[in-house]
């Protein structure tokens, strides 16, 4: 699930999140969970999402890459979680 198609879909969802939520990482994380998993994140998940986005932005910046890609990376991570892949 890390191939070109899924990465493209993650970038598309990230663009949608930026359009719907603006730069607010908390709103982006909440909306991403609702779109991908059909539910809001729990408190620990919301904290983890914010921490991931902040850390990934910093890493991308240090590597000279576009920090906005952090949101697409987060979406890709959601696409790879069991709750997204397997329907109960």
N, C-alpha and C positions, 0 to 999 in steps of 0.2 A: 504493500500500500504506500510505498514511497516513490513510485514511478512518476513519470512526467504527467500523466493524466491527473493523478491525485494531487500532485503539487500544483498543477494549474487550477484545480478546484479549490484548493486551500487558498491560493492567491485571490481567486474570485470571491470567496467568502470573506477574506480579510478586507477586500475593497468594499464589500457590502457593509461590513461592520464599521469601517471608517466613515462611510456615508451616513449610516444610521446613528452612530454613537459619537462621532467626532473623535477627539484625541483621548477621551476619558477611558483609561484602561479598565477600571472597574465595570463600567457599562459595557465595554467591548467583551470582556470575559463573561459577564452574565448573559449577554445576547448570544455569544458563541455557544455556550452550553445549551441555551434554549433552542437554537437552530439545529445543532448537531445531535443533542440527546433528548430534546423535547422536555427538558426540565431545567429549573434554575440550579446553579451550583450550590452545594452546601457551604457553610462558612469556611471550612478548611480548604475546600476546592477553590473558593474565591480567593483566599489568601495565596494559595499555590499558584493560581493563574496570574495574579498581580506580580508575584515574585518571579515567576518564569519570564513574563514579558519584560520586566525591568532588567533582569539578568541577561536575557537574550539581546535586548537592545544594546546594552553595554558591550557585550561580546562582539556583536556585529559592528558597532562603532569602532572598537579597537582593531578589528580586522579590515577596516576601511570599506565595509559594506553598508548598504542602506539599512538604517535601524528600523524602518517601517516593515522590513521583512520579518521582524519578530512576531508580528501578528499572524502572518501566514504560517510561520513555524508552529505557533500555538494551535492554529486550526488543523494543521497536519497531525499534530499530536492527538487532538481530539478524534480525528478520523481513524487513528490507530488504536484507540482504547476499545476494550472488549465490549463495552456498553453500546458503542456505535456499530461495531462489526456484527455482533450476534443479536438477533431479535429473540426475546424470550417467548 
